[in-house]
Amino acid sequence: MLPARFAPVLFGFLLSGIMSGIVIMVATLRTRGFSAQAWLTSWLYSWPVAFCVVLVVAPLVRRFVNGLVKQG
């Protein structure tokens, strides 16, 4: 088990992996048909990018959303 302080990074890691995998699968199916090798290759390149983006953008989006909702 990881310490609780790693929860945001672990969340971003898993979320970026799942989301980039799904998006790349849709894009690969659309352009090449089913190709596990093309999907895996594209996903391995896109996941690190998605992970970095999630780590940078998530706090900004969280602040933006907090400004749009009424605090109770």
N, C-alpha and C positions, 0 to 999 in steps of 0.2 A: 504494500500500500504506500502511496505517496503522501507526503504532508499536505495539509489543506491549502497551503500557500501556493501550491502548483495547480490548483483547480482551474484558474482562468487560462493558463497555458495549455493544460490538457484538454480543456473544452475547445479551445481554438484549434488545437492539433486534430482532434477527432472531427470537429465540424468541417474544417477545411478539407480533410481527406474525403469525407463522405460527399460533400458538395462538389468538389472538383471531380471526383470519380463519376458522379451522376452527370454533370455537365459535359464532361469529356465523352462519356458514353453516348449521350444524345448527339453531340457533334460528330463523333466518329460514325455512328449509325447513319446519320444524315448524309455524310460526304462519301463514305467508303463502304457502307453496309457493315455487316458484322465482321469484325476483325479483332480478335482478342489481343494480338500482338500490337496492332496500331493503337488500341485503346490503352493498353498497359504502358506503352512507350510515352504516349501523350500525357497520361495521368502522372507518370513519374516526373515529368518535366513541370507539370502545372501545380502539383501539390505543394512543393516548397514556396512557390510564388503565392498561392492562395493562403498558405499558413502565415507568411509574412504580412500579407494584406490584412488578414483577420486580426493579427496582433496589433497592427497600427490603427486600423479603422474602427474596430469594436469599441474602444473607449470614446472615440469621437461620436459615434452613432449613439452610444449609451447616453452621453451628455445631451445630444440633440433631442433624443426621445424624452429625457427627463424634463427638458424645457417645453415640450409639447403637451405633456400630460399634467393633470392636476394632482398635486401631492396631497395625500390624505393622511 
